[in-house]
Amino acid sequence: MKITRRIKYNLVRLFRLKSSPHQVALGLTMGLIPSWIPTFGLGPVLSVGLAKLVRANTVSAIVGGIIGTPIWPLLFLLNYKVGSFILDRKTMFDKLEEVEYINAIYHTFAGIVGLHSSGFLFVTGAVINILISSILIYLIVYFIFKKYRVKILNKIR
């Protein structure tokens, strides 16, 4: 199956959901949250769990998790950049090529237990990024589903 056909299929599936725009937007938002932190491959499970916790649409949460999975290095770098900007410290990563999953795991746990200052930068950036992106994603998806759901579904068919 070609990638464009797969994307179109998933978009049709997402826009055909019978849930309210609030549930779909909240599900997509909850699905993207685990992408900001290293989840050891449990991102989709966490996405569904978060969606069920807030009574959001689980299918849209899975779509959100799928969207976030390939862009985690960028999100990881953004966590460091935002954390270093807020705390006015130098970050140890400057380029996307320097991001490795094992470093993300180490620095996340080091920041949580306070062992390493770069871990604290990462966790601070992650919290801020999760809050801001969640609000923005929810508002954008809610607006699109509320106003343009039928038009978009007719165009993609």
C-alpha positions, 0 to 999 in steps of 0.5 A: 500500500502506498504511503499517500493511500495509507495517509488518506485512509487514516484521514478518512477513518479519523474524520468519519468518527462519530464522536464529538469534536471535543472527544476527537480533539482531546483524544488526538491531544492525549495521543501526542503527549507521550511523544514528548518523553521517552516511553520505551515503546509504550507510547501507543499504550500510554496514549490509549490509557490517557484517552480513556482516563479523560474519556476521549476518543481512543482511535484519535489518540492512536492517530496522535500517537502514530503522528508523534512517533516518527518526530520524537527526535525533534520533540526531544531537541525542543524539550532541551531548547525550551528548558535551556531558554527558560532556565537560561542554561546552555543545552548539550544538544544543538543539532537534531543529528545529536539526539539519540534515544538512549540519551533521552532515557538517561536525561529524563530519569536524571532530571526527575531524580535531580542527578544531572542539570541537563536532565532538569532542562529536559524535564522542564522543557517537556512540561512546558512543551506538553502544556503549550502544544496540548492547548494549541493542538486541542483548539486547532483540531476542535475548530477543524472538526467543528467547522470543516469536518464534512467539507474535508471528508467530502474532499478526501473521498 
